[in-house]
Amino acid sequence: MATLFPIAKIPGLPEARINFDNQGLLPFPVLQTRNTTVHAFLCVNPPPDADEKFWDAVRDCLVAASAGAIVAGAMTGGLAALPTFMQVFGAKAAGKGLELVSNQLQLVTETTYDEWNA
């Protein structure tokens, strides 16, 4: 059974749109904005024979990758956090013998949107 580990909550790009207020004689343009947030999760699909050693390896990879992402994100304002996490996690996982190609580990992202405001 797959297990999701939240790894990041990154502010996304702001969005804007123009709506027309038709209350008066002429339509009046109204600028609306909202923010997005990208939530990143690590999805772990353990093999049937997963033991404590497997979970220790996943934990070690998570710790190292999170530390790298924090440093990269702090230096770039969050822009490089996710790519750095994936790079470091992949390198650590390969070194520990985790099989990335067999879908044991996957990055899952979900974007949430705030309400439009005027």
Residue pairs with C-beta under 8 A, 6 or more apart in sequence:
2 43
2 44
2 45
3 43
3 44
3 46
4 41
4 42
4 43
4 44
4 108
5 41
5 42
5 43
5 44
5 62
6 39
6 40
6 41
7 40
7 41
7 42
7 62
7 65
7 66
7 69
7 85
8 38
8 39
8 40
8 69
8 81
8 82
8 85
9 37
9 38
9 39
9 40
10 37
10 38
10 39
10 40
10 73
10 78
10 81
10 82
11 35
11 36
11 37
11 38
11 78
12 35
12 36
12 37
12 38
12 111
13 36
14 33
14 34
14 35
14 36
15 33
15 34
15 35
15 36
15 113
16 31
16 32
16 33
17 31
17 32
17 116
18 29
18 30
18 31
18 32
19 29
19 30
19 32
20 27
20 28
20 29
20 30
21 27
21 28
21 29
21 30
22 28
30 118
31 118
32 116
32 117
32 118
33 116
33 117
34 113
34 114
34 115
34 116
34 117
35 113
35 114
36 111
36 112
36 113
36 114
37 111
37 112
37 114
38 82
38 109
38 110
38 111
39 109
39 110
39 111
39 112
40 82
40 85
40 107
40 108
40 109
41 107
41 108
41 109
41 110
42 62
42 89
42 105
42 106
42 107
42 108
43 105
43 106
43 107
43 108
44 58
44 104
44 105
45 103
45 104
45 105
45 106
46 54
46 55
46 104
47 54
47 99
47 104
54 98
57 93
57 96
57 97
57 98
58 98
58 105
60 92
60 96
61 89
61 92
61 93
61 96
61 98
62 89
64 88
64 89
64 92
65 84
65 85
65 86
65 88
65 89
65 92
66 85
68 84
68 85
68 87
68 88
69 81
69 82
69 84
69 85
69 88
70 81
71 84
72 80
72 81
72 83
72 84
73 79
73 80
73 81
73 84
82 107
86 107
89 105
90 100
93 100
93 105
94 100
98 104
98 105
